[in-house]
Structure formats: C-alpha cells, structure tokens
Amino acid sequence: MTAVRRIRDLGPADLDWVAEQEEAIFGPAAWSRAMIEEDFRFPRKRHIGVEDDGALVGYGMTSFDGEALHVLNLAVRADARNRGNGAALLTAMVEQARELGASEMWLEVRVDNEAAHTLYESFGFVPVRIRPRYYQPEDVDGLVMRLQLGDQA
Ligand SMILES: CC(C)(COP(=O)(O)OP(=O)(O)OC[C@H]1O[C@@H](n2cnc3c(N)ncnc32)[C@H](O)[C@@H]1OP(=O)(O)O)[C@@H](O)C(=O)NCCC(=O)NCCS
C-alpha cells in the first residue's frame, strides 16, 4: 500500500510533541517549550505538521508580515527523512504564501546544512546574504535565502 501523507494545522494539543521534536532535532539550539507555546498564540504565525501513514513526523512554522512569508522553522523526524515529508511541508508553505498574496518568501538556514540547501534550492530559493554567527550557541553563519513568487500561478 502506498504511504498516505497529509498536511494539517497544528494547535496547542500538539505542543508537547513539537517541543520534544525540537529538542531531539536541534539540541542546544532548540526553541524552548515556552517559546513554542507563545508562538502558537501569535495570530500571524502558522504551524503546520505532516502526517506520514497517520503519524505526525514533521512540522514547520511561518509568519506573514503583510508582504512576505517567512519560513521560521522546518523539521522532519530523523527516521522519516528522505521520503518527501520536508518537500510536502514546504509545498504547503508556498501554497499558503500564494493564497495570502505574498510577493516573496524568506528563510535563514545554517551555511553547513546541505540537506536543507538542496531542498530550498529545488524550490527556487536563491542565496541572498550571509548573517555572520547567526546560529548560537553553535556559532555558525546563517544563509538568508529568498523565493520570488511574482504573479505566476
Ligand atoms: C531539511 C529537512 C527538513 C528535509 O526533510 P526531508 O523530509 O528529508 O526532505 P525530503 O525527503 O522532502 O527531500 C526533498 C529534497 O531535499 C533534498 N534533500 C533532502 N535531504 C537531503 C540530504 N540529506 N542531502 C541532500 N539533499 C537532500 C533533495 O533535493 C530532496 O529531493 P529528492 O528526494 O527528490 O532528491 C530534514 O533534513 C530535517 O528536518 N533536517 C533537520 C532540521 C533542519 O535542518 N531543518 C532546516 C532548518 S532551516
């Protein structure tokens, strides 16, 4: 049977799961449970999750500033990577941006995160500038990337 993938909005009931994944995936750089809880209450931020065969395996957060959609987070559980879950989340974010009428999307990614670079580039994101030592406590530079949406369908 083929895997069933579904994107859904996340809410307060998913908070524990997201906080657990943050810790497991990002370690010392993870957002705390309190920060995530606050973000869940922020109306301009949207949290989505991807379910793979009925289980939540990845999540992402976006923020809309009236013109651009910012990808604030994107992560897939280690045992569910390389099977399209990250791309499914990003596809939903691009759809959201188009629905909102955003002209572009922005994100920051660690300069050494090859998997994420490849994913973002495959969606048309281009490197714009480096933010020195953006990621702490690891002290790693951030790469700012942008996707111009224009008015194509
Ligand atoms: C980045 C991340 C979200 C990708 O999720 P994923 O579910 O593995 O991605 P997908 O399976 O949808 O892959 C989509 C594309 O990304 C690229 N990609 C994904 N993993 C890759 C890897 N390890 N090396 C190179 N390219 C990779 C490929 O282009 C892939 O397309 P393909 O399968 O047609 O070749 C995942 O690796 C992750 O959660 N990493 C840890 C958290 C993180 O770094 N998040 C990004 C913060 S900005």
The ligand as a Gaussian input file, in Angstrom:
#p B3LYP/6-31G(d) Opt

LIG

0 1
 C       15.915000      19.636000       5.867000
 C       14.825000      18.595000       6.143000
 C       13.580000      19.299000       6.689000
 C       14.456000      17.870000       4.825000
 O       13.371000      16.997000       5.106000
 P       13.147000      15.629000       4.296000
 O       11.813000      15.111000       4.663000
 O       14.301000      14.731000       4.486000
 O       13.169000      16.177000       2.805000
 P       12.547000      15.449000       1.510000
 O       12.605000      13.973000       1.665000
 O       11.238000      16.060000       1.240000
 O       13.597000      15.891000       0.411000
 C       13.289000      16.898000      -0.512000
 C       14.574000      17.284000      -1.261000
 O       15.524000      17.847000      -0.343000
 C       16.828000      17.441000      -0.729000
 N       17.423000      16.676000       0.354000
 C       16.777000      16.160000       1.441000
 N       17.672000      15.541000       2.248000
 C       18.878000      15.671000       1.665000
 C       20.187000      15.261000       2.024000
 N       20.427000      14.581000       3.166000
 N       21.213000      15.598000       1.192000
 C       20.979000      16.285000       0.059000
 N       19.752000      16.695000      -0.343000
 C       18.722000      16.394000       0.457000
 C       16.687000      16.671000      -2.002000
 O       16.754000      17.585000      -3.083000
 C       15.289000      16.117000      -1.894000
 O       14.711000      15.864000      -3.126000
 P       14.859000      14.396000      -3.790000
 O       14.395000      13.423000      -2.761000
 O       13.957000      14.492000      -4.978000
 O       16.303000      14.268000      -4.110000
 C       15.330000      17.499000       7.136000
 O       16.575000      17.030000       6.701000
 C       15.454000      17.989000       8.578000
 O       14.479000      18.024000       9.328000
 N       16.679000      18.343000       8.993000
 C       16.903000      18.782000      10.383000
 C       16.236000      20.092000      10.666000
 C       16.690000      21.166000       9.697000
 O       17.862000      21.280000       9.395000
 N       15.748000      21.980000       9.243000
 C       16.007000      23.101000       8.374000
 C       16.238000      24.298000       9.193000
 S       16.291000      25.749000       8.199000

